[in-house]
Amino acid sequence: MKWFVLYTKPRFEVKVANALESMGIRSYCPLYKQVKCYSDRKKKVETPLLRSYVLVQLEDKDRAQVFTIPGVVRYLFWLGKPAIVREEEIESMQQALEGVYESILVTQLQKGASYTIPEGPFKGQQGKVVTLLKKRIRLELPSLGVLVTLKTA
């Protein structure tokens, strides 16, 4: 059995993961706890780490079963074949997502500089600063092939 990546409609990640589990198909939607500040209170909410993506474990021959679930768009492909995620990567993601993260403190960065993320779901990942905004920085993480936006304090 392999882990495949499903692309979903926006904000359907948890619904799709729950529907897959109810069908007996093992799935994983990585969620992290985040503190949201409202005008009258602070609230801890669970937010999907990978927006519009759900990881699903099944055999190659059973891949078509997932399209009966509302919200599933397609599989993610890499080099013309369905993208496969290794078990070790999923375990490391699960371990990294234990905790609550408010924001990450970043000081004196320049565009093109190298930066290692000190905490949060991508803790320890090193990336190159692509964009500096007032309260956010955008990092390119070549090891994961993604672009991450971090809030600064």
MODELLER restraints for C-alpha pairs under 7 A, 6 or more apart:
rsr = mdl.restraints
at = mdl.atoms
rsr.add(forms.Gaussian(group=physical.xy_distance, feature=features.Distance(at['CA:1:A'], at['CA:57:A']), mean=6.23, stdev=0.5))
rsr.add(forms.Gaussian(group=physical.xy_distance, feature=features.Distance(at['CA:1:A'], at['CA:58:A']), mean=5.08, stdev=0.5))
rsr.add(forms.Gaussian(group=physical.xy_distance, feature=features.Distance(at['CA:1:A'], at['CA:59:A']), mean=4.90, stdev=0.5))
rsr.add(forms.Gaussian(group=physical.xy_distance, feature=features.Distance(at['CA:2:A'], at['CA:57:A']), mean=5.35, stdev=0.5))
rsr.add(forms.Gaussian(group=physical.xy_distance, feature=features.Distance(at['CA:2:A'], at['CA:58:A']), mean=5.69, stdev=0.5))
rsr.add(forms.Gaussian(group=physical.xy_distance, feature=features.Distance(at['CA:2:A'], at['CA:59:A']), mean=6.27, stdev=0.5))
rsr.add(forms.Gaussian(group=physical.xy_distance, feature=features.Distance(at['CA:2:A'], at['CA:84:A']), mean=6.72, stdev=0.5))
rsr.add(forms.Gaussian(group=physical.xy_distance, feature=features.Distance(at['CA:3:A'], at['CA:55:A']), mean=6.29, stdev=0.5))
rsr.add(forms.Gaussian(group=physical.xy_distance, feature=features.Distance(at['CA:3:A'], at['CA:56:A']), mean=5.36, stdev=0.5))
rsr.add(forms.Gaussian(group=physical.xy_distance, feature=features.Distance(at['CA:3:A'], at['CA:57:A']), mean=4.26, stdev=0.5))
rsr.add(forms.Gaussian(group=physical.xy_distance, feature=features.Distance(at['CA:3:A'], at['CA:58:A']), mean=6.66, stdev=0.5))
rsr.add(forms.Gaussian(group=physical.xy_distance, feature=features.Distance(at['CA:3:A'], at['CA:84:A']), mean=5.58, stdev=0.5))
rsr.add(forms.Gaussian(group=physical.xy_distance, feature=features.Distance(at['CA:3:A'], at['CA:85:A']), mean=5.29, stdev=0.5))
rsr.add(forms.Gaussian(group=physical.xy_distance, feature=features.Distance(at['CA:3:A'], at['CA:86:A']), mean=6.84, stdev=0.5))
rsr.add(forms.Gaussian(group=physical.xy_distance, feature=features.Distance(at['CA:4:A'], at['CA:55:A']), mean=5.68, stdev=0.5))
rsr.add(forms.Gaussian(group=physical.xy_distance, feature=features.Distance(at['CA:4:A'], at['CA:56:A']), mean=5.26, stdev=0.5))
rsr.add(forms.Gaussian(group=physical.xy_distance, feature=features.Distance(at['CA:4:A'], at['CA:57:A']), mean=6.19, stdev=0.5))
rsr.add(forms.Gaussian(group=physical.xy_distance, feature=features.Distance(at['CA:4:A'], at['CA:82:A']), mean=6.92, stdev=0.5))
rsr.add(forms.Gaussian(group=physical.xy_distance, feature=features.Distance(at['CA:4:A'], at['CA:83:A']), mean=5.93, stdev=0.5))
rsr.add(forms.Gaussian(group=physical.xy_distance, feature=features.Distance(at['CA:4:A'], at['CA:84:A']), mean=4.91, stdev=0.5))
rsr.add(forms.Gaussian(group=physical.xy_distance, feature=features.Distance(at['CA:4:A'], at['CA:85:A']), mean=6.24, stdev=0.5))
rsr.add(forms.Gaussian(group=physical.xy_distance, feature=features.Distance(at['CA:5:A'], at['CA:53:A']), mean=6.54, stdev=0.5))
rsr.add(forms.Gaussian(group=physical.xy_distance, feature=features.Distance(at['CA:5:A'], at['CA:54:A']), mean=5.89, stdev=0.5))
rsr.add(forms.Gaussian(group=physical.xy_distance, feature=features.Distance(at['CA:5:A'], at['CA:55:A']), mean=4.68, stdev=0.5))
rsr.add(forms.Gaussian(group=physical.xy_distance, feature=features.Distance(at['CA:5:A'], at['CA:56:A']), mean=6.29, stdev=0.5))
rsr.add(forms.Gaussian(group=physical.xy_distance, feature=features.Distance(at['CA:5:A'], at['CA:75:A']), mean=5.88, stdev=0.5))
rsr.add(forms.Gaussian(group=physical.xy_distance, feature=features.Distance(at['CA:5:A'], at['CA:76:A']), mean=5.50, stdev=0.5))
rsr.add(forms.Gaussian(group=physical.xy_distance, feature=features.Distance(at['CA:5:A'], at['CA:83:A']), mean=6.24, stdev=0.5))
rsr.add(forms.Gaussian(group=physical.xy_distance, feature=features.Distance(at['CA:5:A'], at['CA:84:A']), mean=6.88, stdev=0.5))
rsr.add(forms.Gaussian(group=physical.xy_distance, feature=features.Distance(at['CA:6:A'], at['CA:53:A']), mean=5.51, stdev=0.5))
rsr.add(forms.Gaussian(group=physical.xy_distance, feature=features.Distance(at['CA:6:A'], at['CA:54:A']), mean=5.16, stdev=0.5))
rsr.add(forms.Gaussian(group=physical.xy_distance, feature=features.Distance(at['CA:6:A'], at['CA:55:A']), mean=6.10, stdev=0.5))
rsr.add(forms.Gaussian(group=physical.xy_distance, feature=features.Distance(at['CA:6:A'], at['CA:74:A']), mean=5.97, stdev=0.5))
rsr.add(forms.Gaussian(group=physical.xy_distance, feature=features.Distance(at['CA:6:A'], at['CA:75:A']), mean=4.52, stdev=0.5))
rsr.add(forms.Gaussian(group=physical.xy_distance, feature=features.Distance(at['CA:6:A'], at['CA:76:A']), mean=5.90, stdev=0.5))
rsr.add(forms.Gaussian(group=physical.xy_distance, feature=features.Distance(at['CA:7:A'], at['CA:52:A']), mean=5.59, stdev=0.5))
rsr.add(forms.Gaussian(group=physical.xy_distance, feature=features.Distance(at['CA:7:A'], at['CA:53:A']), mean=4.78, stdev=0.5))
rsr.add(forms.Gaussian(group=physical.xy_distance, feature=features.Distance(at['CA:7:A'], at['CA:54:A']), mean=6.70, stdev=0.5))
rsr.add(forms.Gaussian(group=physical.xy_distance, feature=features.Distance(at['CA:7:A'], at['CA:72:A']), mean=6.39, stdev=0.5))
rsr.add(forms.Gaussian(group=physical.xy_distance, feature=features.Distance(at['CA:7:A'], at['CA:73:A']), mean=5.60, stdev=0.5))
rsr.add(forms.Gaussian(group=physical.xy_distance, feature=features.Distance(at['CA:7:A'], at['CA:74:A']), mean=5.33, stdev=0.5))
rsr.add(forms.Gaussian(group=physical.xy_distance, feature=features.Distance(at['CA:7:A'], at['CA:75:A']), mean=5.69, stdev=0.5))
rsr.add(forms.Gaussian(group=physical.xy_distance, feature=features.Distance(at['CA:7:A'], at['CA:76:A']), mean=6.17, stdev=0.5))
rsr.add(forms.Gaussian(group=physical.xy_distance, feature=features.Distance(at['CA:8:A'], at['CA:52:A']), mean=4.79, stdev=0.5))
rsr.add(forms.Gaussian(group=physical.xy_distance, feature=features.Distance(at['CA:8:A'], at['CA:53:A']), mean=5.85, stdev=0.5))
rsr.add(forms.Gaussian(group=physical.xy_distance, feature=features.Distance(at['CA:8:A'], at['CA:71:A']), mean=5.46, stdev=0.5))
rsr.add(forms.Gaussian(group=physical.xy_distance, feature=features.Distance(at['CA:8:A'], at['CA:72:A']), mean=4.56, stdev=0.5))
rsr.add(forms.Gaussian(group=physical.xy_distance, feature=features.Distance(at['CA:8:A'], at['CA:73:A']), mean=5.08, stdev=0.5))
rsr.add(forms.Gaussian(group=physical.xy_distance, feature=features.Distance(at['CA:9:A'], at['CA:52:A']), mean=5.99, stdev=0.5))
rsr.add(forms.Gaussian(group=physical.xy_distance, feature=features.Distance(at['CA:9:A'], at['CA:71:A']), mean=5.19, stdev=0.5))
rsr.add(forms.Gaussian(group=physical.xy_distance, feature=features.Distance(at['CA:9:A'], at['CA:72:A']), mean=6.50, stdev=0.5))
rsr.add(forms.Gaussian(group=physical.xy_distance, feature=features.Distance(at['CA:9:A'], at['CA:73:A']), mean=6.45, stdev=0.5))
rsr.add(forms.Gaussian(group=physical.xy_distance, feature=features.Distance(at['CA:10:A'], at['CA:52:A']), mean=5.32, stdev=0.5))
rsr.add(forms.Gaussian(group=physical.xy_distance, feature=features.Distance(at['CA:11:A'], at['CA:52:A']), mean=6.66, stdev=0.5))
rsr.add(forms.Gaussian(group=physical.xy_distance, feature=features.Distance(at['CA:12:A'], at['CA:52:A']), mean=6.97, stdev=0.5))
rsr.add(forms.Gaussian(group=physical.xy_distance, feature=features.Distance(at['CA:12:A'], at['CA:71:A']), mean=5.87, stdev=0.5))
rsr.add(forms.Gaussian(group=physical.xy_distance, feature=features.Distance(at['CA:13:A'], at['CA:29:A']), mean=6.65, stdev=0.5))
rsr.add(forms.Gaussian(group=physical.xy_distance, feature=features.Distance(at['CA:13:A'], at['CA:52:A']), mean=5.82, stdev=0.5))
rsr.add(forms.Gaussian(group=physical.xy_distance, feature=features.Distance(at['CA:13:A'], at['CA:53:A']), mean=6.33, stdev=0.5))
rsr.add(forms.Gaussian(group=physical.xy_distance, feature=features.Distance(at['CA:13:A'], at['CA:54:A']), mean=6.09, stdev=0.5))
rsr.add(forms.Gaussian(group=physical.xy_distance, feature=features.Distance(at['CA:14:A'], at['CA:29:A']), mean=6.52, stdev=0.5))
rsr.add(forms.Gaussian(group=physical.xy_distance, feature=features.Distance(at['CA:16:A'], at['CA:69:A']), mean=6.83, stdev=0.5))
rsr.add(forms.Gaussian(group=physical.xy_distance, feature=features.Distance(at['CA:16:A'], at['CA:71:A']), mean=6.43, stdev=0.5))
rsr.add(forms.Gaussian(group=physical.xy_distance, feature=features.Distance(at['CA:16:A'], at['CA:72:A']), mean=6.93, stdev=0.5))
rsr.add(forms.Gaussian(group=physical.xy_distance, feature=features.Distance(at['CA:17:A'], at['CA:27:A']), mean=5.78, stdev=0.5))
rsr.add(forms.Gaussian(group=physical.xy_distance, feature=features.Distance(at['CA:17:A'], at['CA:28:A']), mean=6.54, stdev=0.5))
rsr.add(forms.Gaussian(group=physical.xy_distance, feature=features.Distance(at['CA:17:A'], at['CA:29:A']), mean=6.22, stdev=0.5))
rsr.add(forms.Gaussian(group=physical.xy_distance, feature=features.Distance(at['CA:17:A'], at['CA:54:A']), mean=6.63, stdev=0.5))
rsr.add(forms.Gaussian(group=physical.xy_distance, feature=features.Distance(at['CA:19:A'], at['CA:69:A']), mean=6.85, stdev=0.5))
rsr.add(forms.Gaussian(group=physical.xy_distance, feature=features.Distance(at['CA:20:A'], at['CA:26:A']), mean=6.82, stdev=0.5))
rsr.add(forms.Gaussian(group=physical.xy_distance, feature=features.Distance(at['CA:20:A'], at['CA:27:A']), mean=6.47, stdev=0.5))
rsr.add(forms.Gaussian(group=physical.xy_distance, feature=features.Distance(at['CA:21:A'], at['CA:27:A']), mean=6.45, stdev=0.5))
rsr.add(forms.Gaussian(group=physical.xy_distance, feature=features.Distance(at['CA:25:A'], at['CA:57:A']), mean=6.94, stdev=0.5))
rsr.add(forms.Gaussian(group=physical.xy_distance, feature=features.Distance(at['CA:26:A'], at['CA:56:A']), mean=5.97, stdev=0.5))
rsr.add(forms.Gaussian(group=physical.xy_distance, feature=features.Distance(at['CA:26:A'], at['CA:57:A']), mean=5.40, stdev=0.5))
rsr.add(forms.Gaussian(group=physical.xy_distance, feature=features.Distance(at['CA:27:A'], at['CA:55:A']), mean=5.54, stdev=0.5))
rsr.add(forms.Gaussian(group=physical.xy_distance, feature=features.Distance(at['CA:27:A'], at['CA:56:A']), mean=4.23, stdev=0.5))
rsr.add(forms.Gaussian(group=physical.xy_distance, feature=features.Distance(at['CA:27:A'], at['CA:57:A']), mean=6.03, stdev=0.5))
rsr.add(forms.Gaussian(group=physical.xy_distance, feature=features.Distance(at['CA:28:A'], at['CA:54:A']), mean=6.11, stdev=0.5))
rsr.add(forms.Gaussian(group=physical.xy_distance, feature=features.Distance(at['CA:28:A'], at['CA:55:A']), mean=5.04, stdev=0.5))
rsr.add(forms.Gaussian(group=physical.xy_distance, feature=features.Distance(at['CA:28:A'], at['CA:56:A']), mean=6.32, stdev=0.5))
rsr.add(forms.Gaussian(group=physical.xy_distance, feature=features.Distance(at['CA:29:A'], at['CA:48:A']), mean=6.80, stdev=0.5))
rsr.add(forms.Gaussian(group=physical.xy_distance, feature=features.Distance(at['CA:29:A'], at['CA:54:A']), mean=5.02, stdev=0.5))
rsr.add(forms.Gaussian(group=physical.xy_distance, feature=features.Distance(at['CA:29:A'], at['CA:55:A']), mean=6.25, stdev=0.5))
rsr.add(forms.Gaussian(group=physical.xy_distance, feature=features.Distance(at['CA:30:A'], at['CA:48:A']), mean=5.79, stdev=0.5))
rsr.add(forms.Gaussian(group=physical.xy_distance, feature=features.Distance(at['CA:30:A'], at['CA:49:A']), mean=5.56, stdev=0.5))
rsr.add(forms.Gaussian(group=physical.xy_distance, feature=features.Distance(at['CA:30:A'], at['CA:50:A']), mean=6.91, stdev=0.5))
rsr.add(forms.Gaussian(group=physical.xy_distance, feature=features.Distance(at['CA:31:A'], at['CA:46:A']), mean=5.80, stdev=0.5))
rsr.add(forms.Gaussian(group=physical.xy_distance, feature=features.Distance(at['CA:31:A'], at['CA:47:A']), mean=5.28, stdev=0.5))
rsr.add(forms.Gaussian(group=physical.xy_distance, feature=features.Distance(at['CA:31:A'], at['CA:48:A']), mean=4.36, stdev=0.5))
rsr.add(forms.Gaussian(group=physical.xy_distance, feature=features.Distance(at['CA:31:A'], at['CA:49:A']), mean=5.41, stdev=0.5))
rsr.add(forms.Gaussian(group=physical.xy_distance, feature=features.Distance(at['CA:32:A'], at['CA:46:A']), mean=5.34, stdev=0.5))
rsr.add(forms.Gaussian(group=physical.xy_distance, feature=features.Distance(at['CA:32:A'], at['CA:47:A']), mean=5.48, stdev=0.5))
rsr.add(forms.Gaussian(group=physical.xy_distance, feature=features.Distance(at['CA:32:A'], at['CA:48:A']), mean=6.44, stdev=0.5))
rsr.add(forms.Gaussian(group=physical.xy_distance, feature=features.Distance(at['CA:32:A'], at['CA:49:A']), mean=6.32, stdev=0.5))
rsr.add(forms.Gaussian(group=physical.xy_distance, feature=features.Distance(at['CA:32:A'], at['CA:97:A']), mean=5.67, stdev=0.5))
rsr.add(forms.Gaussian(group=physical.xy_distance, feature=features.Distance(at['CA:33:A'], at['CA:44:A']), mean=6.22, stdev=0.5))
rsr.add(forms.Gaussian(group=physical.xy_distance, feature=features.Distance(at['CA:33:A'], at['CA:45:A']), mean=5.50, stdev=0.5))
rsr.add(forms.Gaussian(group=physical.xy_distance, feature=features.Distance(at['CA:33:A'], at['CA:46:A']), mean=4.49, stdev=0.5))
rsr.add(forms.Gaussian(group=physical.xy_distance, feature=features.Distance(at['CA:33:A'], at['CA:47:A']), mean=6.39, stdev=0.5))
rsr.add(forms.Gaussian(group=physical.xy_distance, feature=features.Distance(at['CA:33:A'], at['CA:99:A']), mean=6.73, stdev=0.5))
rsr.add(forms.Gaussian(group=physical.xy_distance, feature=features.Distance(at['CA:33:A'], at['CA:100:A']), mean=4.95, stdev=0.5))
rsr.add(forms.Gaussian(group=physical.xy_distance, feature=features.Distance(at['CA:33:A'], at['CA:101:A']), mean=6.71, stdev=0.5))
rsr.add(forms.Gaussian(group=physical.xy_distance, feature=features.Distance(at['CA:34:A'], at['CA:44:A']), mean=5.46, stdev=0.5))
rsr.add(forms.Gaussian(group=physical.xy_distance, feature=features.Distance(at['CA:34:A'], at['CA:45:A']), mean=5.40, stdev=0.5))
rsr.add(forms.Gaussian(group=physical.xy_distance, feature=features.Distance(at['CA:34:A'], at['CA:46:A']), mean=6.22, stdev=0.5))
rsr.add(forms.Gaussian(group=physical.xy_distance, feature=features.Distance(at['CA:34:A'], at['CA:47:A']), mean=6.95, stdev=0.5))
rsr.add(forms.Gaussian(group=physical.xy_distance, feature=features.Distance(at['CA:34:A'], at['CA:100:A']), mean=5.66, stdev=0.5))
rsr.add(forms.Gaussian(group=physical.xy_distance, feature=features.Distance(at['CA:34:A'], at['CA:101:A']), mean=5.47, stdev=0.5))
rsr.add(forms.Gaussian(group=physical.xy_distance, feature=features.Distance(at['CA:34:A'], at['CA:102:A']), mean=6.06, stdev=0.5))
rsr.add(forms.Gaussian(group=physical.xy_distance, feature=features.Distance(at['CA:35:A'], at['CA:42:A']), mean=6.51, stdev=0.5))
rsr.add(forms.Gaussian(group=physical.xy_distance, feature=features.Distance(at['CA:35:A'], at['CA:43:A']), mean=5.54, stdev=0.5))
rsr.add(forms.Gaussian(group=physical.xy_distance, feature=features.Distance(at['CA:35:A'], at['CA:44:A']), mean=4.49, stdev=0.5))
rsr.add(forms.Gaussian(group=physical.xy_distance, feature=features.Distance(at['CA:35:A'], at['CA:45:A']), mean=6.37, stdev=0.5))
rsr.add(forms.Gaussian(group=physical.xy_distance, feature=features.Distance(at['CA:35:A'], at['CA:101:A']), mean=6.87, stdev=0.5))
rsr.add(forms.Gaussian(group=physical.xy_distance, feature=features.Distance(at['CA:35:A'], at['CA:102:A']), mean=5.54, stdev=0.5))
rsr.add(forms.Gaussian(group=physical.xy_distance, feature=features.Distance(at['CA:36:A'], at['CA:42:A']), mean=5.66, stdev=0.5))
rsr.add(forms.Gaussian(group=physical.xy_distance, feature=features.Distance(at['CA:36:A'], at['CA:43:A']), mean=5.24, stdev=0.5))
rsr.add(forms.Gaussian(group=physical.xy_distance, feature=features.Distance(at['CA:36:A'], at['CA:44:A']), mean=6.19, stdev=0.5))
rsr.add(forms.Gaussian(group=physical.xy_distance, feature=features.Distance(at['CA:36:A'], at['CA:45:A']), mean=6.96, stdev=0.5))
rsr.add(forms.Gaussian(group=physical.xy_distance, feature=features.Distance(at['CA:37:A'], at['CA:43:A']), mean=6.55, stdev=0.5))
rsr.add(forms.Gaussian(group=physical.xy_distance, feature=features.Distance(at['CA:75:A'], at['CA:82:A']), mean=6.48, stdev=0.5))
rsr.add(forms.Gaussian(group=physical.xy_distance, feature=features.Distance(at['CA:76:A'], at['CA:82:A']), mean=5.92, stdev=0.5))
rsr.add(forms.Gaussian(group=physical.xy_distance, feature=features.Distance(at['CA:76:A'], at['CA:83:A']), mean=5.68, stdev=0.5))
rsr.add(forms.Gaussian(group=physical.xy_distance, feature=features.Distance(at['CA:77:A'], at['CA:83:A']), mean=4.85, stdev=0.5))
rsr.add(forms.Gaussian(group=physical.xy_distance, feature=features.Distance(at['CA:96:A'], at['CA:121:A']), mean=5.19, stdev=0.5))
rsr.add(forms.Gaussian(group=physical.xy_distance, feature=features.Distance(at['CA:97:A'], at['CA:121:A']), mean=5.27, stdev=0.5))
rsr.add(forms.Gaussian(group=physical.xy_distance, feature=features.Distance(at['CA:101:A'], at['CA:120:A']), mean=6.03, stdev=0.5))
rsr.add(forms.Gaussian(group=physical.xy_distance, feature=features.Distance(at['CA:103:A'], at['CA:151:A']), mean=5.71, stdev=0.5))
rsr.add(forms.Gaussian(group=physical.xy_distance, feature=features.Distance(at['CA:103:A'], at['CA:152:A']), mean=6.16, stdev=0.5))
rsr.add(forms.Gaussian(group=physical.xy_distance, feature=features.Distance(at['CA:103:A'], at['CA:153:A']), mean=6.20, stdev=0.5))
rsr.add(forms.Gaussian(group=physical.xy_distance, feature=features.Distance(at['CA:104:A'], at['CA:150:A']), mean=6.98, stdev=0.5))
rsr.add(forms.Gaussian(group=physical.xy_distance, feature=features.Distance(at['CA:104:A'], at['CA:151:A']), mean=6.15, stdev=0.5))
rsr.add(forms.Gaussian(group=physical.xy_distance, feature=features.Distance(at['CA:104:A'], at['CA:152:A']), mean=5.34, stdev=0.5))
rsr.add(forms.Gaussian(group=physical.xy_distance, feature=features.Distance(at['CA:104:A'], at['CA:153:A']), mean=6.26, stdev=0.5))
rsr.add(forms.Gaussian(group=physical.xy_distance, feature=features.Distance(at['CA:105:A'], at['CA:152:A']), mean=5.17, stdev=0.5))
rsr.add(forms.Gaussian(group=physical.xy_distance, feature=features.Distance(at['CA:105:A'], at['CA:153:A']), mean=5.07, stdev=0.5))
rsr.add(forms.Gaussian(group=physical.xy_distance, feature=features.Distance(at['CA:106:A'], at['CA:152:A']), mean=5.67, stdev=0.5))
rsr.add(forms.Gaussian(group=physical.xy_distance, feature=features.Distance(at['CA:111:A'], at['CA:129:A']), mean=5.24, stdev=0.5))
rsr.add(forms.Gaussian(group=physical.xy_distance, feature=features.Distance(at['CA:111:A'], at['CA:130:A']), mean=5.78, stdev=0.5))
rsr.add(forms.Gaussian(group=physical.xy_distance, feature=features.Distance(at['CA:111:A'], at['CA:131:A']), mean=6.24, stdev=0.5))
rsr.add(forms.Gaussian(group=physical.xy_distance, feature=features.Distance(at['CA:111:A'], at['CA:132:A']), mean=6.68, stdev=0.5))
rsr.add(forms.Gaussian(group=physical.xy_distance, feature=features.Distance(at['CA:112:A'], at['CA:128:A']), mean=5.74, stdev=0.5))
rsr.add(forms.Gaussian(group=physical.xy_distance, feature=features.Distance(at['CA:112:A'], at['CA:129:A']), mean=5.03, stdev=0.5))
rsr.add(forms.Gaussian(group=physical.xy_distance, feature=features.Distance(at['CA:112:A'], at['CA:130:A']), mean=6.08, stdev=0.5))
rsr.add(forms.Gaussian(group=physical.xy_distance, feature=features.Distance(at['CA:113:A'], at['CA:128:A']), mean=5.68, stdev=0.5))
rsr.add(forms.Gaussian(group=physical.xy_distance, feature=features.Distance(at['CA:113:A'], at['CA:129:A']), mean=5.46, stdev=0.5))
rsr.add(forms.Gaussian(group=physical.xy_distance, feature=features.Distance(at['CA:114:A'], at['CA:126:A']), mean=6.97, stdev=0.5))
rsr.add(forms.Gaussian(group=physical.xy_distance, feature=features.Distance(at['CA:114:A'], at['CA:127:A']), mean=5.72, stdev=0.5))
rsr.add(forms.Gaussian(group=physical.xy_distance, feature=features.Distance(at['CA:114:A'], at['CA:128:A']), mean=4.60, stdev=0.5))
rsr.add(forms.Gaussian(group=physical.xy_distance, feature=features.Distance(at['CA:114:A'], at['CA:129:A']), mean=6.29, stdev=0.5))
rsr.add(forms.Gaussian(group=physical.xy_distance, feature=features.Distance(at['CA:115:A'], at['CA:126:A']), mean=5.63, stdev=0.5))
rsr.add(forms.Gaussian(group=physical.xy_distance, feature=features.Distance(at['CA:115:A'], at['CA:127:A']), mean=5.42, stdev=0.5))
rsr.add(forms.Gaussian(group=physical.xy_distance, feature=features.Distance(at['CA:115:A'], at['CA:128:A']), mean=6.14, stdev=0.5))
rsr.add(forms.Gaussian(group=physical.xy_distance, feature=features.Distance(at['CA:115:A'], at['CA:129:A']), mean=6.91, stdev=0.5))
rsr.add(forms.Gaussian(group=physical.xy_distance, feature=features.Distance(at['CA:116:A'], at['CA:124:A']), mean=5.88, stdev=0.5))
rsr.add(forms.Gaussian(group=physical.xy_distance, feature=features.Distance(at['CA:116:A'], at['CA:125:A']), mean=5.65, stdev=0.5))
rsr.add(forms.Gaussian(group=physical.xy_distance, feature=features.Distance(at['CA:116:A'], at['CA:126:A']), mean=4.21, stdev=0.5))
rsr.add(forms.Gaussian(group=physical.xy_distance, feature=features.Distance(at['CA:116:A'], at['CA:127:A']), mean=6.30, stdev=0.5))
rsr.add(forms.Gaussian(group=physical.xy_distance, feature=features.Distance(at['CA:117:A'], at['CA:123:A']), mean=5.16, stdev=0.5))
rsr.add(forms.Gaussian(group=physical.xy_distance, feature=features.Distance(at['CA:117:A'], at['CA:124:A']), mean=5.41, stdev=0.5))
rsr.add(forms.Gaussian(group=physical.xy_distance, feature=features.Distance(at['CA:117:A'], at['CA:125:A']), mean=5.70, stdev=0.5))
rsr.add(forms.Gaussian(group=physical.xy_distance, feature=features.Distance(at['CA:117:A'], at['CA:126:A']), mean=6.39, stdev=0.5))
rsr.add(forms.Gaussian(group=physical.xy_distance, feature=features.Distance(at['CA:118:A'], at['CA:124:A']), mean=6.14, stdev=0.5))
rsr.add(forms.Gaussian(group=physical.xy_distance, feature=features.Distance(at['CA:126:A'], at['CA:141:A']), mean=6.45, stdev=0.5))
rsr.add(forms.Gaussian(group=physical.xy_distance, feature=features.Distance(at['CA:127:A'], at['CA:139:A']), mean=5.56, stdev=0.5))
rsr.add(forms.Gaussian(group=physical.xy_distance, feature=features.Distance(at['CA:127:A'], at['CA:140:A']), mean=5.22, stdev=0.5))
rsr.add(forms.Gaussian(group=physical.xy_distance, feature=features.Distance(at['CA:127:A'], at['CA:141:A']), mean=4.53, stdev=0.5))
rsr.add(forms.Gaussian(group=physical.xy_distance, feature=features.Distance(at['CA:127:A'], at['CA:142:A']), mean=6.84, stdev=0.5))
rsr.add(forms.Gaussian(group=physical.xy_distance, feature=features.Distance(at['CA:128:A'], at['CA:139:A']), mean=5.40, stdev=0.5))
rsr.add(forms.Gaussian(group=physical.xy_distance, feature=features.Distance(at['CA:128:A'], at['CA:140:A']), mean=5.23, stdev=0.5))
rsr.add(forms.Gaussian(group=physical.xy_distance, feature=features.Distance(at['CA:128:A'], at['CA:141:A']), mean=6.83, stdev=0.5))
rsr.add(forms.Gaussian(group=physical.xy_distance, feature=features.Distance(at['CA:129:A'], at['CA:138:A']), mean=6.04, stdev=0.5))
rsr.add(forms.Gaussian(group=physical.xy_distance, feature=features.Distance(at['CA:129:A'], at['CA:139:A']), mean=4.65, stdev=0.5))
rsr.add(forms.Gaussian(group=physical.xy_distance, feature=features.Distance(at['CA:129:A'], at['CA:140:A']), mean=6.51, stdev=0.5))
rsr.add(forms.Gaussian(group=physical.xy_distance, feature=features.Distance(at['CA:130:A'], at['CA:138:A']), mean=5.52, stdev=0.5))
rsr.add(forms.Gaussian(group=physical.xy_distance, feature=features.Distance(at['CA:130:A'], at['CA:139:A']), mean=5.54, stdev=0.5))
rsr.add(forms.Gaussian(group=physical.xy_distance, feature=features.Distance(at['CA:130:A'], at['CA:140:A']), mean=6.43, stdev=0.5))
rsr.add(forms.Gaussian(group=physical.xy_distance, feature=features.Distance(at['CA:131:A'], at['CA:137:A']), mean=5.69, stdev=0.5))
rsr.add(forms.Gaussian(group=physical.xy_distance, feature=features.Distance(at['CA:131:A'], at['CA:138:A']), mean=5.00, stdev=0.5))
rsr.add(forms.Gaussian(group=physical.xy_distance, feature=features.Distance(at['CA:132:A'], at['CA:138:A']), mean=6.56, stdev=0.5))
rsr.add(forms.Gaussian(group=physical.xy_distance, feature=features.Distance(at['CA:135:A'], at['CA:151:A']), mean=5.80, stdev=0.5))
rsr.add(forms.Gaussian(group=physical.xy_distance, feature=features.Distance(at['CA:135:A'], at['CA:152:A']), mean=5.10, stdev=0.5))
rsr.add(forms.Gaussian(group=physical.xy_distance, feature=features.Distance(at['CA:136:A'], at['CA:149:A']), mean=6.53, stdev=0.5))
rsr.add(forms.Gaussian(group=physical.xy_distance, feature=features.Distance(at['CA:136:A'], at['CA:150:A']), mean=5.40, stdev=0.5))
rsr.add(forms.Gaussian(group=physical.xy_distance, feature=features.Distance(at['CA:136:A'], at['CA:151:A']), mean=4.48, stdev=0.5))
rsr.add(forms.Gaussian(group=physical.xy_distance, feature=features.Distance(at['CA:136:A'], at['CA:152:A']), mean=5.45, stdev=0.5))
rsr.add(forms.Gaussian(group=physical.xy_distance, feature=features.Distance(at['CA:137:A'], at['CA:149:A']), mean=5.66, stdev=0.5))
rsr.add(forms.Gaussian(group=physical.xy_distance, feature=features.Distance(at['CA:137:A'], at['CA:150:A']), mean=5.35, stdev=0.5))
rsr.add(forms.Gaussian(group=physical.xy_distance, feature=features.Distance(at['CA:137:A'], at['CA:151:A']), mean=6.70, stdev=0.5))
rsr.add(forms.Gaussian(group=physical.xy_distance, feature=features.Distance(at['CA:138:A'], at['CA:147:A']), mean=6.75, stdev=0.5))
rsr.add(forms.Gaussian(group=physical.xy_distance, feature=features.Distance(at['CA:138:A'], at['CA:148:A']), mean=5.58, stdev=0.5))
rsr.add(forms.Gaussian(group=physical.xy_distance, feature=features.Distance(at['CA:138:A'], at['CA:149:A']), mean=4.35, stdev=0.5))
rsr.add(forms.Gaussian(group=physical.xy_distance, feature=features.Distance(at['CA:138:A'], at['CA:150:A']), mean=6.33, stdev=0.5))
rsr.add(forms.Gaussian(group=physical.xy_distance, feature=features.Distance(at['CA:139:A'], at['CA:147:A']), mean=5.66, stdev=0.5))
rsr.add(forms.Gaussian(group=physical.xy_distance, feature=features.Distance(at['CA:139:A'], at['CA:148:A']), mean=5.14, stdev=0.5))
rsr.add(forms.Gaussian(group=physical.xy_distance, feature=features.Distance(at['CA:139:A'], at['CA:149:A']), mean=6.28, stdev=0.5))
rsr.add(forms.Gaussian(group=physical.xy_distance, feature=features.Distance(at['CA:140:A'], at['CA:146:A']), mean=6.11, stdev=0.5))
rsr.add(forms.Gaussian(group=physical.xy_distance, feature=features.Distance(at['CA:140:A'], at['CA:147:A']), mean=4.52, stdev=0.5))
rsr.add(forms.Gaussian(group=physical.xy_distance, feature=features.Distance(at['CA:140:A'], at['CA:148:A']), mean=6.35, stdev=0.5))
rsr.add(forms.Gaussian(group=physical.xy_distance, feature=features.Distance(at['CA:141:A'], at['CA:147:A']), mean=6.07, stdev=0.5))
